[in-house]
Amino acid sequence: MPPLRSHKPTVASLSPHTCLPPPGQVAQPCAAHRPHPDSADLLSALSQEEQDLIGPVVALGYPLHRAIVALQKTGRQSLSQFLSYLSACDRLLRQGYEEGLVDEAMEMFQFSESQAGDFLRLSEQFSDMGFQQDRIKEVLLVHGNRREQALEELVACAQ
């Protein structure tokens, strides 16, 4: 059984931000669960340069909190580099990986989507085999995402 933290609802109405409506009505986000109600406060805390980078990204439909995290991870780079990072993360998230793990993998592999994707795929496979996440991360980094060498070390250490 997969860990609860990696579970993602498959039906939009099961979102934690949606309240169940009375029968016959459409679900609406609850006031208490609206994501990031203090967006104006978040924006006002940013420098003008940061706001200039984040503005167009939010206009494209990215959530403000996600854009801010991406800006923190990438630094004040060009808009194209910033969007490239967000797009890579989105592609990995659409594959079903947890947001925190995607951010961590992108940072570990210096924003290389292919290396981060390999890491996430192998990490999930090894986790499904019952190995501990910390140990998986360590051996994948030591062995440069090489599956066979990493698996050999995981098995050897488990015996």
C-alpha positions, 0 to 999 in steps of 0.5 A: 500500500503506498504511503498516504502522503503520496496519495493524490485524489483522482476526482476533482470534487475530492479536492481538500479545497472543496466542500460537499454541497447540498444534494443537487448543487455544485461544489464550491471552494470553502472560504476557510480553504481558499488557497492563499487568501493573502496573495496581495500580502505575498506580492507586496513583500516582493521586490519590484524586480521579483514582481516583474518576473512573477506577474507574467507567470501568474498571468499565464495561470500558475498559482502565486505560491508556486511562482514564488517557490520557483523564484526562490529556487531559481533566483532572479534569472530571466523570465524564460529560465523561470518559465522553463523551471516551472514548465519542467516541474509541471510536467513532472507533477503531471506524472503524479509525483508529489510537489515537494519531491519534484522541487527537491529533485529539481534542486538536487540535479540543478534543474535538469528535468531529465535527471530529476525525472529519472531520480523520481521514477527510480525512487518510486520503484525502489520505495515500492520494493520496500526500501527506505526513502533516505537510503534510496536518495543516498544511493541514487545520488552516489550512483548517479541514477544508475539503477543496477548499481543503486539496486545492488547497494540497496539489496546488499545493505538490506541483508 
